[in-house]
Amino acid sequence: MWGGRFSGKPAELMQAINVSIGFDKRLSSQDLAGSRAHAAMLRTTGVISSEDEAAIQAGLETIAGEIADGTFPFRDEFEDIHMNVEARLRELIGPAAGRLHTARSRNDQVALDFRMWVREACDRTHGQIRALQKALIAKAEAHADAVMPGFTHLQPAQPVTFGHHLMAYVEMFGRDAARFADARARMNESPLGAAALAGSPFPIDRAQTAKALGFDRPTANSLDSVADRDFALESLAAATICATHLSRLAEEIVIWMTPQFGFIRLSDAFTTGSSIMPQKKNPDAAELVRAKVGRLLGSFTQLTVVMKGLPLTYSKDMQEDKVPTFEAFDALELSLLAMAGMVADLEPNREKMAAAAGAGYSTATDLADWLVRELNLPFRDAHHVTGAAVKKAEELGVGLEGVPLSDLQALDARITASIYDVLTPEASVASRRSYGGTAPDQVRAQIKRWKEVLA
Ligand code: ARG
């Protein structure tokens, strides 16, 4: 490509470190789309003739076919996807191929291709998050009233419902989807036409190519256009946060699956056995989803370090932007799909969850609230009385509902038998009707709202 200036060949090691076709072939479809829009614009602005444009378009069409059917010759000696396409175009249509690169550089070309790839990845991911949310909502709806322990410090805290717990993740993934949508909106400007870094002396129409490629507008600064990779960084940050949420849910699935908890069952579809212990059923998919966040954060860190301190504008360092980004989205998408599968697959054991919901004096706060409501005790005093009631229950080896009324009345003579009404997990969750609370009717209201959002 630059034979005019060079008389020697690159060293083999130079080619080895320089070549990117092995990974940037994933930009093929974006590269072709960019070239087609660029060629059409060069023709409408009179920079190239209609005949040359027609030949270029036909050649690019042939190349698209070759890539689709696996016959396109990806060659290391042409370094990257941009030069592979151009070299092949020359073989197919001859000298007219040389006009395609007018008013364009690989710098704006790769910025464009990569931006379009990340934009598509954000859109795909957004769709996969929505699918996961729908799976969570369906499960939440089926179990909106199934009581389970709510935890803080992984200690039983207050009873909640399984539907409420799942809907907490619907909120998290909702913010993740919004982050991808925001990133997409911000990145949706076309760098094509920034050329090498300074813009072009040709009468190009950047608005035309921007529109043809689905961008809202062209980027406003040619230096920034070829130097910017923060669209990728922002997407990787969003991806890392999303993977963090996935790992938390994955961890809960792992815990819930243990025989000690026994809150859920996963079918054979998302578990594996052991080669030595015949009784085992392991939540491998959940464990792998839990682990993937390491890759995501690794990718984000990798690209941040590549970009840090780079002077404007393009430096070859930036070729190292693609592998971490591809890997991150591959890992995230697989995790989202696997998690949606697991959520649809899992079956809660309602009896086991209900039994655990009442354990650990989880309705102690309800007892204290009863004292506040019925006896007008200050909450701090009620807290103290309740602590004494828990101590008594512990001595007697019973739950709070098993402490005889006489023992409760020894703590405060005004306590009546109606206090037992609030001591079941069902009564506890039903009472928490504040907006966003765990009462089944509140949970159902949020399910309804989300269904409307996702409709
Ligand atoms: N393969 C290069 C990359 O991925 C394309 C841009 C090359 N530009 C250049 N001036 N060498 O970044």
Boltz pocket constraint, residues with backbone or C-beta under 6 A from the ligand:
constraints:
  - pocket:
      binder: B
      contacts: [[A, 18], [A, 20], [A, 24], [A, 80], [A, 106], [A, 107], [A, 110], [A, 314], [A, 315], [A, 316], [A, 318], [A, 319], [A, 320]]
      max_distance: 6.0
